[in-house]
Amino acid sequence: MRRIILASAGAFLLAGGGLALAAQYDQGASDKEIVIGNIVPYSGPASVYSVYAKVFEGYFARLNEHGGVNGRKIRMISYDDAYSPPKTVEQARRLVESDNVLFLFGVVGTPTNVAILKYMNAKKTPQLFVGTGSSALADPAHFPWSIGFQPNYRAEGRLYASYVLSHKPDAKIGVLYQDDDFGKDLLQGLTDGLGDKAAGMIVAKVSYDTRTPTVDSQIVQIKAAGADVMMDFTTPKFSTQAIRKIAELKWQPMQFVASVGSHVGSVLKPAGFDNSKGVITGHWVKDPNDPAMTDDAGVKEWREFMTRYYPGGDQTNNINVIAYVLAQTLEQVLKKCGDNLTHDNIMRTATTLGVFTPPLLIPGVRIEPSPKDYLVVRDLRLDQFDGEKYTPIGPAMEMKLSR
């Protein structure tokens, strides 16, 4: 009888008494360490996004200096895929099967993340908070192990459509879009938002491949179609080219640039601030280039971080702000996971995190992952570049997913 009582007491302590719950781990986690996998384009046409990994490295270094998360140091293994989906697949397999990471985090790019969806879900390994707003990464019914982070691209496209219908209802719209899930998602959202007027309003839809040297000929083609509104659904390198070419042609359409290609430091500055004046886009993080943000607590904290942990980083580049918010969100998830670092618990915690509003978010914007739709950043605000900085042209609005 005494043995039975002791055994029952031990089981109680381990399973629910709250005093001695045993830690639970999947590969890549231990009492001392959490190993994370990351893939970014250090080379190739989207190499501007390599700064994501550099911000992550600095952020985890700072965390580790202060004891890590729940006493565990973070170790990130990051590889280059050159923005090539086949290489992304190769690197994902390497990270999961050879490096034995706990999960993938912050993998950059829509076509690259879509390429590893089936693999990651077959492995039941989290593809967590990746750098895309693709609808494919907001589909828990089919891909429960994969969740994006940025505002949904289709919802963003509908937001631009709503603005055009309100401010230029007789518009002739030309669309330049990347010929992959990223560009097609934005185009679909624009078309959905215009509704039955889409066929009459969209006068040109011209795609490009990321291997294309320039999009100059595509811009000429769209102008020749008579467009007076330009939708630039491109990544940074091509956003810069499009803005420059439009200025060179002395064409002055109402110009929209997708949120991922709208950054001041990496897009507008090389395109020329005069050439970029009037550009409209969607934003969800604060712009450190705005003089009004000089004394903002969140921006000051971020600048201090950049100066110490990523001293070579461009503090005019909003990609570095977005990467910082991504890392902050991951830290919140890992803290809440406690000593249960299993794949199941990581996804459960990530998708039920609740409202999280780090100080670098624009007022009115929420990070609120949901297990129902896997949307993470819930809101977007339309801003317009005035030649020096972006200024709001409306409030932050909730992004709703429509398939």
Helices and strands as residue ranges (DSSP letters): H 2-15, E 24-25, E 33-40, G 47-50, H 51-65, E 73-80, H 85-93, I 94-98, E 103-105, H 110-115, H 117-122, E 127-128, G 135-137, H 153-167, E 173-178, H 181-194, G 195-197, H 198-201, E 202-208, H 216-224, E 229-233, H 236-248, E 254-257, G 259-261, I 264-268, H 269-271, H 273-276, E 280-283, G 291-293, H 297-309, H 318-337, E 340-341, H 343-351, E 379-385, E 390-392, E 397-398
